[in-house]
């Protein structure tokens, strides 16, 4: 079972991206705030789920989340600022859509840039550890897949 939060007592959003390793198309990112101590044994890192299950879980995540956002950075911007910066920008765009505003961010990976003075932690393989990052992984992947189809 994935952990429900990184820092207890804070409104926390999990963030992940999809498309960073792809050779074509935009990079998508999602940010998700789940209710305190939220549990769902089906939610997992999107890479460990088949497309049908991801699509099904997208509806559950969107329904159960207190808030979610999806950010996109297109290929021209990726070429201009590089894929790492584009991934971070897409995550910041996703977080910027969240209402209420989170008090803490947990980011899948090892790099992020400050966003509105909200504290954050980067967590390598966070989508396999924290349910909010896994939920963001599902949204980012399904939105990107839908776009690429």
SVG drawing of the C-alpha trace seen along z (x, -y; Angstrom):
<svg xmlns="http://www.w3.org/2000/svg" viewBox="-16 -33 34 37">
<polyline fill="none" stroke="black" stroke-width="0.4" points="0.0,0.0 1.3,-3.4 1.9,-6.1 -0.9,-8.6 1.4,-11.6 5.0,-12.7 4.3,-15.4 1.4,-14.9 -0.9,-17.8 -0.3,-19.7 -2.4,-20.0 -0.1,-18.2 0.0,-17.8 1.8,-15.1 3.3,-15.9 4.5,-13.8 5.1,-14.2 4.7,-12.1 6.5,-12.4 9.9,-13.4 11.7,-10.4 9.7,-10.5 11.1,-11.7 7.9,-13.4 5.1,-15.4 4.6,-17.7 5.4,-16.9 2.4,-16.7 2.4,-17.0 -0.3,-16.6 -0.7,-17.7 -3.1,-16.0 -4.4,-16.8 -6.1,-13.8 -8.2,-13.7 -6.2,-13.1 -5.3,-9.4 -6.8,-8.5 -6.5,-4.9 -7.1,-3.0 -5.2,0.2 -5.6,0.0 -3.7,-3.3 -0.1,-2.8 2.7,-4.2 1.2,-4.5 4.0,-2.5 2.9,0.5 -0.7,0.3 -2.1,1.2 -3.8,-1.5 -7.4,-0.3 -6.7,-0.3 -5.1,-3.8 -8.1,-5.2 -10.5,-3.7 -8.4,-5.0 -8.2,-8.5 -12.0,-8.8 -11.6,-7.7 -8.7,-10.1 -10.6,-13.0 -13.7,-12.2 -12.0,-11.6 -9.3,-14.3 -9.8,-17.5 -8.1,-19.2 -6.1,-18.4 -4.4,-20.2 -2.8,-19.3 0.0,-21.3 1.4,-21.0 4.6,-22.3 4.8,-21.9 7.6,-20.7 8.7,-24.2 9.1,-25.3 10.9,-22.0 13.4,-22.7 13.9,-26.3 14.3,-25.5 15.3,-21.8 13.2,-18.8 14.2,-19.1 13.1,-22.7 10.0,-21.9 9.0,-19.1 9.4,-21.4 7.4,-24.1 4.6,-21.7 4.5,-20.6 4.4,-24.3 1.5,-24.9 -0.3,-22.0 0.2,-23.1 -0.9,-26.6 -4.4,-25.3 -4.9,-23.8 -7.6,-25.3 -7.1,-25.1 -3.4,-26.0 -1.3,-23.3 0.9,-23.8 3.5,-21.3 4.5,-19.6 6.0,-16.1 7.6,-15.8 8.5,-12.6 12.2,-12.8 15.2,-14.7 14.7,-18.2 12.2,-21.0 12.2,-24.8 10.5,-26.8 6.9,-27.6 5.3,-30.5 7.4,-29.8 5.6,-26.5 8.0,-23.9 8.6,-20.8 10.5,-17.5 11.8,-15.7 11.4,-11.9 13.1,-9.5 10.6,-6.8 8.0,-8.8 5.2,-7.4 5.9,-4.0 5.9,-5.4 3.2,-8.0 -0.4,-7.7 -0.8,-11.4 2.3,-11.2 0.9,-7.9 -2.4,-9.6 -0.6,-12.5 1.3,-9.9 -2.0,-8.4 -3.4,-11.7 -0.3,-13.0 0.0,-9.7 -3.6,-9.4 -3.9,-13.1 -0.7,-12.7 -1.8,-9.4 -5.2,-10.9 -3.5,-13.9 -1.0,-11.7 -3.8,-9.5"/>
</svg>
